[in-house]
Amino acid sequence: MVVAMSSLALENPISHIHVWRQIALRCVLSALQRLEVYGERARSRRQLASLDHRLLMDLGLTQADALAESEKPFWKV
């Protein structure tokens, strides 16, 4: 008779810690990347709000377009 050992009995608890550490690191990196995107979006909108009408015309935008975009919160696309 052959007795099969459970694979759970052979697993190393340290490997679980390693997996959870990798998951946590990915979550932190993802959050940092999102914050970077939000910061860039906020900077771009501030710069857009500071442009005069001539520069906006060069971009093909009206002052109303620029105002509408610059008033959006950083989390909205």
N, C-alpha and C positions, 0 to 999 in steps of 0.2 A: 504494500500500500504506500502511495506517495502522498506526502503531506505538503500542500502548497503554502508557502509563507505569504502573508499579506505584504503587499508592497508598502503599505503605510508603516509597517514595523521596520522596514529597511531605510526609510527616508531620514535624512539628517535634518534636525530642526534648524540648524544654521542655514541651510539652503532656503528655508522659508523666510528667514530674516533677510537674506540676500535678495530674494524676489520682492519682498515688501519694500525694501530700501530702493530698489530700482523703480518700482511703481511710484513711490513718494518723490523720487528725484525727477521723474518724468512730469509729474503733476506740478512741481515747483518750477521746472523749466518752462512748461507750457504757460503757467501764470506769468512768469517774467516776460515771455515773448508777447503775451497779450498786453501787458502793461507798456511794453515798448511801442507796440502798435498804437495804443491809446495816446501815448505821449506824442508820437509823431503826428497823429491825426489832429490833436489839439494845437500843436505848433503850426501845422499847415493852415489850419483855420484862422489862427491869429494873424499869420502873415497875409492870408487872403483878405482879411478885414482891413489890413493896413494899406492895401494897394489903392492908388488913385484911379480915377475913371479911365485915364489913358492906358494904363497898364492892363486894366480889366478888359478894355476894348481889344488890346493885343491878344488877350487870351480868349476872346469871343464871349465874354461875360458882361452882364450888366451889373450895376451896383446892387440891384435887387437880388440878382443871383448870388452875388458874393455875400450879401447880408444874410440871405436865407441859409447858405452853407455855413457861414461862420457862426451862426446862432445855434447850430445843431450841437447837442452834447457829444463829447468825445467818443462815447460808446456806440453812437449811431453811424451807420455807413452812409 
